[in-house]
Amino acid sequence: MCSTNVDFSKFSKHLFWDTDRSSLNAENNRGYIVKQVFEYGYDNDWSLLKSIYSLKEIKDAVMGMRTLEKRALSFIACITQTDIREFRCYSTRQSSQAPWVF
């Protein structure tokens, strides 16, 4: 069960730049929070995420995501010892890469 009293101001400022941090809810916004930390967070953000959610809760959030960066997907698959092909974002990714690189 996730922690209910979460101080989102402890996370890096750039993670939730487009969101009012006071309106974030750890339970209702789990997918958004996990994705932001996985794709843009630092080590201290990862530590904060683990203090809020269990590894199973983090894995469950990622299992249903349509998109996630390759590095982040590989990381969660490795630490949860889950076959990468079981994640939804692995099977729904684009089959051909875009012709430009960001």
C-alpha positions in Angstrom: 0.0 0.0 0.0 1.4 3.4 -0.9 2.1 6.1 1.6 -0.8 8.6 1.8 1.1 11.6 3.2 3.5 12.4 0.4 5.5 15.6 0.2 6.0 16.0 -3.6 8.1 19.1 -3.0 11.0 16.7 -2.2 11.1 15.5 -5.8 13.3 17.3 -8.4 11.5 20.4 -9.6 11.6 19.4 -13.3 9.6 16.2 -12.7 6.3 17.9 -12.2 6.9 21.3 -13.8 3.5 21.2 -15.6 1.5 20.0 -12.6 0.3 21.6 -9.4 2.2 19.5 -6.9 -0.5 20.1 -4.2 -3.1 18.4 -6.5 -1.1 15.2 -6.9 -2.5 12.2 -5.2 -0.1 9.2 -4.6 -2.8 6.7 -5.3 -4.7 8.3 -8.2 -1.7 9.6 -10.0 0.6 6.5 -9.5 1.2 5.9 -13.2 2.1 9.5 -13.9 4.4 9.8 -10.9 6.2 6.5 -11.7 6.7 7.4 -15.4 8.1 10.9 -14.6 10.6 9.5 -12.1 11.6 6.6 -14.4 12.1 8.8 -17.5 13.4 12.1 -15.9 14.3 11.5 -12.3 17.6 11.3 -10.5 18.8 8.8 -7.9 17.2 10.7 -5.0 13.9 10.7 -6.9 14.1 7.0 -7.2 14.7 6.7 -3.5 11.7 8.8 -2.8 9.6 6.8 -5.2 10.5 3.6 -3.3 9.6 5.2 0.0 6.1 5.8 -1.4 5.4 2.6 -3.3 6.5 -1.0 -3.0 8.4 -2.5 -5.8 5.3 -4.5 -6.7 3.2 -1.4 -6.9 5.8 0.3 -9.1 5.9 -2.8 -11.4 2.1 -3.0 -11.6 2.0 0.7 -12.6 4.6 0.1 -15.4 2.9 -3.1 -16.6 -0.1 -1.1 -17.8 1.8 1.8 -19.4 1.6 2.2 -23.2 4.9 3.9 -23.5 8.2 4.0 -21.5 11.7 4.7 -22.6 13.8 1.6 -23.3 16.3 2.2 -20.5 13.5 2.6 -18.0 11.8 -0.5 -19.2 15.0 -2.5 -19.1 15.7 -1.3 -15.6 12.3 -2.2 -14.1 12.4 -5.6 -15.9 15.8 -6.3 -14.4 15.0 -5.2 -10.8 11.7 -7.1 -10.7 13.1 -10.1 -12.6 10.3 -10.0 -15.1 10.5 -10.9 -18.7 10.6 -7.6 -20.7 8.0 -9.0 -23.1 5.4 -9.1 -20.3 5.2 -5.3 -20.2 2.5 -3.6 -22.3 4.9 -0.8 -23.4 7.2 -3.4 -24.9 4.6 -4.9 -27.1 2.9 -1.6 -28.1 6.1 0.3 -29.0 6.6 1.6 -32.5 7.9 -1.0 -34.9 10.0 1.5 -36.8 12.0 4.4 -35.2 11.1 7.9 -36.2 13.4 9.4 -38.9 14.6 12.1 -36.5 16.4 11.9 -33.2 15.6 14.3 -30.3 
